[in-house]
Amino acid sequence: MAKSIEATYDPSNQWTPIEEGTYPAHITSLSTKEMNTRAGEAIIVNMTYKVNEAVEKVEQSVWEMDGYNYKKNSSGDKIPVMDNGSQKVIPCTHLKDRDFYDNGFFIFTDTSSASKNSRYFQLLMNLGIKCEDDNGIKKLVLIEEEDVIGIPVHITVKRQEYVTADTKHLPFDEQEKRTTFKVSEVKKWENGPTLTTDELEDDVPF
């Protein structure tokens, strides 16, 4: 006879995949490190972003799934779930309070690699952090915590594929590939709520 256990199954509470898109969030941490790259010495700026509850107003398209994978048609395209003739959409409630990370914004300190700083310069502009102009040359500044922690932003999240560390040495067809989602672009969320230090500390799970 089957034994009763403390476990349940709620068929209405199904796993929802993350889709690429732009979502409201707050910057919750900042770190910098120096690194020697092929293009010379660089400072790398990394930030963490927590998705805001306003994401519940953002919708994403629904696709047919086979477990955790998308079903594909004969052409290799994802198959949409239809609702009254149109593709079904759902609110992105599953993203609320989720943390995302970027791949880092590189600042090349050698003037010979100054042209490679365009992405970091664009980040400064998107966050409303101004740089001095010296005859058309932008004098970059290094972001610090007080500049960004708690500020509202819109983050663009993209899917990235990577090879697991323990299979990188194997032949290509034997390598294990996985996907993750990283923040590719950050823009200031105009009129979004700024979080105070107390509000940020309330989110810490200890």
Buried (B, 14 or more C-beta within 10 A) or exposed (E): EEEEEEEEEEEEEEEBEBBEBEBBBBBBBBEBEEEEEEEEEBBBBBBBBBBBEBBBEBEBBBBEBEEEEEEEEEEEEEEBBEEEEEEBEEBBEBBBEBEBBBEBBBBBEEEEBBEBBEEBBBBBBBBEBEEEEEEEEBEBEEBEEEBBBBBBBBBBBEEEEEBEEEEEEEEEEEEEEEEEBBBBBBBBBEEBBEBEEEEBEEEEEE
